[in-house]
């Protein structure tokens, strides 16, 4: 069983790997986990730029990304197409195959 804290560690590790693997991610400002919500699958891990979180200035906000759903059973991190995430009822989200190897 994956705890909320473990879900954060897994998402942070994925963000770090993506920054190294994708040139466009390397150009982003540093990011941080902003919030974690319980979900039918497990956990939704939200992230944002450190600058935006600290300053609360909307101009520093990263847009166009959704949260990472972390599977409560096996720690797999899935992908939500950002255009389908609406926030209120996330139990219906169309998840794509796990992005990372499972623990």
PLY file of the C-alpha trace (Angstrom):
ply
format ascii 1.0
element vertex 103
property float x
property float y
property float z
element edge 102
property int vertex1
property int vertex2
end_header
0.00 0.00 0.00
1.43 3.38 -1.06
1.05 6.14 1.51
0.48 9.81 0.75
4.09 10.55 1.70
5.41 7.80 -0.58
3.28 9.14 -3.45
5.02 12.52 -3.05
8.47 10.87 -3.11
7.56 8.92 -6.26
6.19 12.02 -8.03
9.23 14.10 -7.08
11.52 11.38 -8.43
9.57 11.33 -11.71
9.76 15.12 -12.02
13.52 14.96 -11.47
13.97 12.23 -14.10
11.80 14.11 -16.59
13.84 17.30 -16.12
16.95 15.33 -17.08
15.35 13.38 -19.94
13.37 16.08 -21.75
15.07 19.27 -23.00
11.85 21.30 -22.69
11.48 20.28 -19.02
15.04 21.43 -18.32
14.00 24.93 -19.42
11.23 25.11 -16.82
11.88 26.87 -13.54
12.35 24.59 -10.52
9.14 22.82 -9.52
7.72 21.51 -6.25
4.85 19.31 -5.13
2.08 21.72 -4.20
-0.73 19.45 -2.99
-1.85 15.83 -2.73
-5.47 14.69 -2.85
-6.92 11.26 -2.23
-8.42 9.68 -5.35
-10.24 6.44 -6.15
-7.00 5.14 -7.70
-4.77 6.38 -4.89
-3.34 9.90 -4.87
-3.37 12.92 -7.17
-0.06 14.75 -6.81
-0.15 18.38 -7.98
2.98 20.33 -8.82
3.86 23.92 -9.63
6.84 26.24 -10.00
8.64 27.08 -6.78
8.50 30.77 -7.72
4.71 30.72 -8.04
4.22 28.86 -4.76
6.50 31.23 -2.84
5.41 34.52 -4.42
1.77 33.66 -5.20
2.18 35.66 -8.41
-0.01 34.26 -11.16
2.54 35.34 -13.78
4.94 32.71 -12.44
2.38 29.88 -12.65
3.04 26.93 -14.94
-0.02 25.94 -16.96
-0.91 23.08 -19.26
-0.12 20.19 -16.95
-2.33 18.02 -14.81
-1.63 16.19 -11.57
0.14 12.84 -11.46
-2.14 10.01 -10.30
-0.15 7.60 -8.13
-1.62 4.11 -7.77
-2.24 3.28 -4.12
-1.65 -0.45 -4.69
1.61 -0.54 -6.63
3.02 3.02 -6.82
2.62 3.26 -10.58
2.38 6.83 -11.83
-0.14 7.38 -14.58
-0.84 10.21 -17.00
-4.02 12.28 -17.16
-4.54 14.19 -20.40
-4.65 17.76 -19.06
-7.72 18.64 -21.10
-9.77 16.01 -19.25
-8.90 17.03 -15.68
-11.62 19.27 -14.25
-10.95 18.98 -10.53
-14.23 18.26 -8.78
-14.97 14.60 -9.54
-11.78 12.93 -10.63
-12.94 9.33 -10.20
-13.79 9.06 -13.92
-10.43 10.23 -15.25
-9.12 8.43 -18.33
-5.72 7.21 -17.15
-2.98 6.20 -19.53
-0.49 3.44 -18.86
1.95 3.88 -16.01
4.75 6.34 -16.78
7.30 4.76 -14.49
8.33 1.28 -13.47
6.45 0.12 -10.42
8.18 -0.35 -7.07
0 1
1 2
2 3
3 4
4 5
5 6
6 7
7 8
8 9
9 10
10 11
11 12
12 13
13 14
14 15
15 16
16 17
17 18
18 19
19 20
20 21
21 22
22 23
23 24
24 25
25 26
26 27
27 28
28 29
29 30
30 31
31 32
32 33
33 34
34 35
35 36
36 37
37 38
38 39
39 40
40 41
41 42
42 43
43 44
44 45
45 46
46 47
47 48
48 49
49 50
50 51
51 52
52 53
53 54
54 55
55 56
56 57
57 58
58 59
59 60
60 61
61 62
62 63
63 64
64 65
65 66
66 67
67 68
68 69
69 70
70 71
71 72
72 73
73 74
74 75
75 76
76 77
77 78
78 79
79 80
80 81
81 82
82 83
83 84
84 85
85 86
86 87
87 88
88 89
89 90
90 91
91 92
92 93
93 94
94 95
95 96
96 97
97 98
98 99
99 100
100 101
101 102
